[in-house]
Amino acid sequence: MQLYAHRGANLKLPENTMEAFRQGLLDGATALEMDVRLTGDGSVVVFHDEDGWRMAREKNLVAQTSWDEMRNWDLKKGIRSMPIKTQFLNQAFRVPLLAEVLDAFPQTFLNIDIKPSNLRAVSLVIELIRKHKATERVRLASASLRVHQMLHDLRYEGLVGLSRLEVMAVYFAPESLLQNMRLRGRAAQVPLARGLFRFDQPWFIEKCHRLGLTVDYWTINNRDDAKRLAKVGADGIMSDDPATILMVLP
């Protein structure tokens, strides 16, 4: 089973930082999950939110901020309640570039969620991955159907997660129909449930496997949930606290 550090070990250190990613791997994660956005001057940064307020008490939108400005944001400012380890108390936590992450973890599988749904952002992400010869160890994902279309149009040759529309098609459509559909993604990455629909059922996992799809679950921080998912055949778990989840995995 793949154990992803969701935005790094972000229950211990500020999310989507190099420190959180390193901690996630030290805690037993076998892969890293992260989000990317585009700065106002075209740099691909690893950052989840549309603006900097939650993480750095900066009100500016990422898309309207230059990299020179954003690189000085301290991501510790917005996490007052986080128990920062003693060795990090006087340290600033910075926003990394995607290129820095690709360089720092050359052997690690990365699941990258593209947040902006514009062609420039998708193109630059693909360009960076190809430049680092990382297509075999990077899966691109997005909640946006437009991004999935762009990945298809730009002929991204690496792994891609299923779009939300594809996930629901897999959930509802008969296998005979799905076998003839050209699903662009090869991984269903889902929560335990969405509204009335539960994805943590053996029949859903088995159906995905028969279709040649893997199934990853987010965001799992409860040991009992992780143990149950492992028992029913989940392929991956994304957790904010990999060390806790690792203890119950086979």
FIKE-637650 format. One record per residue (C-alpha): residue in one letter; residue number from 1; x negated, y negated, z negated. Coordinates in pm, 1 decimal. Layout:
residues N
> A  NUM  X  Y  Z
...
end
This chain:
residues 250
> M  1  0.0  0.0  0.0
> Q  2  -116.4  -350.7  82.4
> L  3  -121.1  -582.5  -218.7
> Y  4  -115.7  -947.1  -113.0
> A  5  -219.9  -1231.5  -338.4
> H  6  70.6  -1467.2  -263.9
> R  7  -90.5  -1808.6  -210.6
> G  8  -374.5  -1652.7  -405.5
> A  9  -344.9  -1556.3  -772.0
> N  10  -131.8  -1862.4  -821.7
> L  11  -6.9  -1780.2  -1170.0
> K  12  -365.1  -1831.7  -1283.1
> L  13  -497.7  -2103.9  -1052.7
> P  14  -343.6  -2368.9  -824.0
> E  15  -191.1  -2206.0  -516.0
> N  16  -352.7  -2194.7  -173.4
> T  17  -695.3  -2292.2  -307.5
> M  18  -1023.1  -2110.7  -252.6
> E  19  -1039.9  -2040.9  -625.4
> A  20  -693.1  -1881.9  -624.9
> F  21  -780.8  -1666.9  -323.6
> R  22  -1105.3  -1544.8  -482.7
> Q  23  -922.9  -1470.7  -808.0
> G  24  -656.6  -1276.3  -620.6
> L  25  -917.9  -1049.5  -467.0
> L  26  -1096.6  -1009.6  -800.9
> D  27  -761.1  -908.5  -950.6
> G  28  -722.2  -624.5  -702.5
> A  29  -539.2  -775.7  -405.4
> T  30  -628.8  -618.0  -71.8
> A  31  -497.2  -909.2  136.4
> L  32  -425.8  -1280.3  108.2
> E  33  -101.9  -1462.3  190.2
> M  34  -109.4  -1835.1  263.6
> D  35  67.1  -2124.2  433.6
> V  36  -69.3  -2369.9  688.4
> R  37  22.5  -2719.8  797.0
> L  38  -120.3  -2983.9  1027.5
> T  39  -256.1  -3315.2  900.4
> G  40  -186.3  -3641.8  1079.6
> D  41  -519.5  -3620.9  1259.7
> G  42  -483.7  -3259.1  1367.3
> S  43  -665.4  -3056.7  1100.8
> V  44  -515.2  -2718.4  1007.1
> V  45  -495.5  -2711.3  626.6
> V  46  -387.0  -2436.5  389.2
> F  47  -93.9  -2595.4  207.3
> H  48  269.0  -2501.2  145.0
> D  49  471.1  -2816.9  84.8
> E  50  572.8  -3088.6  325.7
> D  51  424.7  -3352.4  95.3
> G  52  169.0  -3361.6  -184.9
> W  53  388.4  -3451.7  -481.1
> R  54  441.3  -3110.4  -647.5
> M  55  78.6  -3005.4  -624.6
> A  56  -120.8  -3328.5  -643.3
> R  57  122.8  -3607.9  -739.8
> E  58  67.0  -3756.7  -394.8
> K  59  383.5  -3881.8  -224.5
> N  60  247.8  -3879.7  131.3
> L  61  364.6  -3629.4  390.2
> V  62  92.6  -3391.0  504.4
> A  63  183.0  -3464.3  867.8
> Q  64  116.2  -3835.7  807.8
> T  65  -203.8  -3795.1  606.0
> S  66  -554.8  -3775.7  749.3
> W  67  -788.2  -3493.9  651.5
> D  68  -1027.0  -3747.5  494.4
> E  69  -746.9  -3852.5  259.1
> M  70  -606.1  -3507.4  191.2
> R  71  -941.4  -3350.5  113.6
> N  72  -956.5  -3573.1  -197.2
> W  73  -623.7  -3457.8  -341.2
> D  74  -666.0  -3276.5  -673.8
> L  75  -423.5  -2985.6  -681.4
> K  76  -456.2  -2950.3  -1057.8
> K  77  -264.9  -3273.2  -1121.1
> G  78  75.6  -3127.4  -1047.2
> I  79  36.5  -2805.5  -1248.3
> R  80  51.6  -2936.9  -1604.5
> S  81  186.5  -2614.3  -1754.6
> M  82  -60.5  -2377.2  -1587.6
> P  83  -311.2  -2216.9  -1830.5
> I  84  -626.7  -2314.9  -1640.4
> K  85  -926.1  -2103.4  -1733.9
> T  86  -1190.8  -2278.7  -1943.3
> Q  87  -1453.1  -2273.0  -1668.4
> F  88  -1218.6  -2468.6  -1440.6
> L  89  -1095.9  -2732.8  -1689.1
> N  90  -1313.9  -3013.1  -1555.9
> Q  91  -1295.0  -2904.6  -1193.5
> A  92  -1085.8  -3053.8  -915.7
> F  93  -898.7  -2811.3  -692.1
> R  94  -909.3  -2911.2  -326.4
> V  95  -701.5  -2832.7  -19.5
> P  96  -900.9  -2598.5  207.0
> L  97  -911.6  -2597.4  583.9
> L  98  -796.3  -2276.8  751.6
> A  99  -1139.7  -2257.1  913.0
> E  100  -1299.9  -2251.3  565.1
> V  101  -1077.0  -1963.3  456.8
> L  102  -1151.6  -1764.0  772.6
> D  103  -1524.5  -1817.0  712.1
> A  104  -1512.5  -1737.5  340.6
> F  105  -1320.4  -1408.6  370.3
> P  106  -1444.4  -1245.0  692.1
> Q  107  -1340.9  -891.3  592.6
> T  108  -1004.8  -973.3  432.1
> F  109  -662.9  -928.6  591.4
> L  110  -472.5  -1258.7  603.3
> N  111  -100.0  -1319.3  632.7
> I  112  -53.8  -1677.6  749.8
> D  113  282.9  -1852.9  734.4
> I  114  298.3  -2138.1  987.4
> K  115  513.3  -2415.2  841.2
> P  116  540.1  -2678.6  1119.3
> S  117  752.4  -2572.6  1415.9
> N  118  567.8  -2767.9  1684.2
> L  119  353.9  -2650.6  1971.6
> R  120  43.0  -2842.6  1866.7
> A  121  29.4  -2677.5  1524.7
> V  122  87.2  -2326.0  1659.5
> S  123  -169.7  -2376.9  1934.2
> L  124  -436.1  -2500.9  1692.8
> V  125  -377.4  -2211.1  1452.4
> I  126  -415.5  -1958.7  1733.6
> E  127  -723.5  -2139.2  1862.1
> L  128  -890.7  -2118.1  1520.2
> I  129  -810.7  -1749.8  1478.4
> R  130  -948.7  -1667.9  1821.0
> K  131  -1258.3  -1879.4  1760.2
> H  132  -1330.3  -1681.4  1443.3
> K  133  -1258.7  -1351.6  1623.3
> A  134  -1001.0  -1276.0  1356.1
> T  135  -695.5  -1165.1  1556.0
> E  136  -729.7  -804.9  1433.7
> R  137  -710.3  -908.4  1067.2
> V  138  -456.1  -1190.5  1080.1
> R  139  -79.6  -1163.5  1089.7
> L  140  111.9  -1480.2  1176.0
> A  141  456.4  -1536.6  1029.9
> S  142  715.1  -1812.7  1016.1
> A  143  1072.3  -1879.2  912.1
> S  144  1114.1  -2077.2  1233.5
> L  145  1249.5  -1904.6  1542.9
> R  146  1078.8  -2175.2  1750.6
> V  147  738.7  -2073.6  1613.5
> H  148  801.9  -1710.7  1708.9
> Q  149  892.5  -1820.9  2059.8
> M  150  573.4  -2027.2  2082.5
> L  151  362.0  -1734.2  1964.9
> H  152  517.6  -1530.9  2244.5
> D  153  472.2  -1806.2  2503.8
> L  154  108.5  -1861.0  2401.5
> R  155  49.3  -1483.6  2421.9
> Y  156  -91.0  -1445.7  2074.8
> E  157  -245.7  -1101.7  2077.4
> G  158  -262.7  -1045.8  1701.9
> L  159  -5.2  -914.2  1460.0
> V  160  319.6  -1107.2  1409.2
> G  161  588.4  -1075.8  1143.6
> L  162  951.4  -1031.0  1238.3
> S  163  1159.4  -1346.1  1261.8
> R  164  1458.5  -1373.7  1027.0
> L  165  1688.1  -1306.3  1321.6
> E  166  1496.1  -987.9  1404.7
> V  167  1511.0  -874.9  1040.5
> M  168  1888.6  -909.5  1038.6
> A  169  1909.2  -727.6  1371.4
> V  170  1711.0  -439.9  1222.4
> Y  171  1938.8  -445.5  917.5
> F  172  2267.8  -433.9  1108.7
> A  173  2208.8  -298.0  1459.4
> P  174  2213.5  74.8  1538.5
> E  175  1875.0  233.5  1602.4
> S  176  1973.4  334.6  1954.7
> L  177  2010.8  -33.4  2041.5
> L  178  1700.5  -143.6  1852.7
> Q  179  1485.1  114.6  2031.0
> N  180  1557.5  -69.9  2355.6
> M  181  1506.5  -417.2  2210.3
> R  182  1169.1  -584.1  2246.7
> L  183  1104.4  -687.4  1887.7
> R  184  818.1  -937.0  1888.7
> G  185  719.0  -877.8  1528.1
> R  186  594.9  -551.5  1379.7
> A  187  641.7  -626.7  1009.7
> A  188  960.7  -696.5  817.0
> Q  189  862.7  -932.5  535.9
> V  190  1159.9  -971.5  308.5
> P  191  1276.7  -1052.1  -45.4
> L  192  1449.3  -789.0  -254.8
> A  193  1780.6  -938.0  -147.4
> R  194  1926.3  -1225.3  50.4
> G  195  2275.9  -1311.8  -62.1
> L  196  2482.7  -993.9  -56.8
> F  197  2230.8  -801.9  150.6
> R  198  1971.7  -589.1  -26.4
> F  199  1649.2  -502.9  152.4
> D  200  1498.1  -292.0  -124.8
> Q  201  1691.9  17.9  -20.8
> P  202  1531.2  343.6  95.5
> W  203  1752.7  354.1  406.8
> F  204  1623.7  12.8  522.2
> I  205  1258.3  108.6  473.1
> E  206  1309.8  443.5  645.3
> K  207  1487.7  276.3  935.5
> C  208  1200.4  29.0  977.0
> H  209  947.2  310.3  970.6
> R  210  1135.1  502.6  1238.5
> L  211  1116.9  186.0  1451.5
> G  212  741.4  159.7  1393.6
> L  213  773.4  -137.6  1158.3
> T  214  604.9  -197.1  824.7
> V  215  795.0  -349.0  530.7
> D  216  645.0  -604.0  289.8
> Y  217  827.8  -759.9  -6.7
> W  218  796.8  -1106.7  -160.8
> T  219  757.9  -1243.1  -417.6
> I  220  721.7  -953.6  -662.7
> N  221  590.1  -1039.6  -1010.3
> N  222  785.0  -780.6  -1208.0
> R  223  618.5  -444.8  -1272.9
> D  224  941.5  -247.6  -1261.2
> D  225  1030.6  -393.0  -921.0
> A  226  682.8  -312.5  -790.1
> K  227  693.3  43.4  -922.8
> R  228  1034.6  101.9  -765.8
> L  229  926.0  -41.2  -429.0
> A  230  619.1  179.1  -423.9
> K  231  837.4  482.0  -497.7
> V  232  1077.7  412.9  -210.0
> G  233  798.1  364.0  43.2
> A  234  728.9  -9.0  75.3
> D  235  415.5  -84.4  276.8
> G  236  318.8  -406.3  100.9
> I  237  390.3  -628.7  -196.7
> M  238  322.5  -1001.9  -215.3
> S  239  265.7  -1120.8  -570.7
> D  240  163.8  -1436.1  -755.3
> D  241  -2.5  -1207.1  -1010.9
> P  242  -180.5  -918.7  -834.9
> A  243  -354.7  -801.7  -1154.5
> T  244  -21.2  -726.0  -1321.5
> I  245  124.7  -551.0  -1017.0
> L  246  -188.5  -344.9  -954.0
> M  247  -143.0  -171.4  -1288.5
> V  248  172.8  9.8  -1176.2
> L  249  84.1  93.3  -815.3
> P  250  -12.5  451.7  -727.6
end
